[in-house]
Amino acid sequence: MTLRATVLMATTALASALGTTTAAQAADAPVALIIAQGGLGDQSYNDLANAGFERGVEAAGLTGRAVESKDVVAQASDILRRASDAGFGLILDLEYSHAQPIAEVAKDYPDTTFAIVNTVAEGDNIVSALFEEQQGSYLAGMLAALVTTQDSIEGINADPIIGVIGGSKSVGIDKFIAGYIQGAHDANPEVQVKVAYSNNFADPSLGQQMANAMFESGADIVYQVAGGTGIGVIQAAEQSGHFAIGVDGDQDGLAKGHVLTSMIKRTDVAVENIVKAYADGTLKGGSVLGFGLAEDGVGLSPMTYTKDLIPAEFLAQVDAAKAGIIAGDIKVWNVVDQGYPDWMQ
C-alpha cells in the first residue's frame, strides 16, 4: 500500500459529512501515530501507545507509521500538515499540547480523521481520548501514604514524606499530581507531598538528580510523571535503596523491588481501539472517548516484586478506595474540568 496525497474520493466526502469514517476510507488510506515529548524508547507513555498502535494496525491489515520530531511541541502545525498532505487517513496524536493546532489544521483537511490523546480538541473530524489519570494516581498516592511510615520495610523511614516529579507544569501533568496528593492526604492527612517539575521528558540524569534530592530531604517514595526523565527517578530509587512509583506502563520490572507500584494508563488499549474503529468504519468524529477505573483504562500494577512487602490491610484499603471511586462514593479532583484546588495553589 503506498502513501498518496489524494486517496479519498466520494465515499470519504460522505464520511466526512457524517463525521464518521467508513471501512472503504480506511482501506485506501494509511494511519499515522505522532509521538509525544520524550520520544520512542521512553519505556512509558510513548512506547505503550506505540505497542497498541502496532497491534491495531496489524489486526486491521492497515499500513501505519510512527512519526517523531525533535521538537514536537514547536513543530505541531507543520507535523500535522505534512502528515495530512502525505495522505494519511487517520492521524492519531499523542502530544497533548497539540489540542489547538490540531483543531486548526483539521479544518483544512475535512477528509482526514484526526484523534488526540489526553485532551479534547474541537472538530467534526476529531476524536478525543481522555484518561482519568487522577483516579489511578489517587490510588498510588493512597498506597504511598500508607507505606511511607512503615519503617519495618527496608528503604522506608518513619517520616511521613513522599514526593512526585512531573515533566512539566501543565494541567495534563497536574491531573496526575492532584490525584496523588488527594489520595495521600485522604489516607493520612499528616503526609507531606513534595512536588517538583523537571520541565523535560527525556533526561534520565535530571530525573535521577531530582529524585535523589527528594530522598535526601526525607522522602522515601517518589512518583514519576515525567516520561523518559522519570526513568532516572526509578534508577535513583534503586541506587539509594528507596522506592519509586512508575507511570503509564508497568515499570515495576525496571528496578525490581524498588518500584512500589506503577500507575498504568492503558494508552495501548485506547490507541488500538481507535485504529480498529477507524478500520471498521465506526470511528465517529466529534466524539470524546473516556477511559477510567471503571473501563480498566487506568489502575495500579500487580506489584509483582513488592506485593509481599506491603501489609495486606493496606492493599485492602486501596481496593476499597478503587471500588468507592467506581461507585461514585469517592470524588477525585480533576484539574482539567475543575481547575486547581486550593491545596495546589
Disulfide bonds with the S-S distance in Angstrom:
none
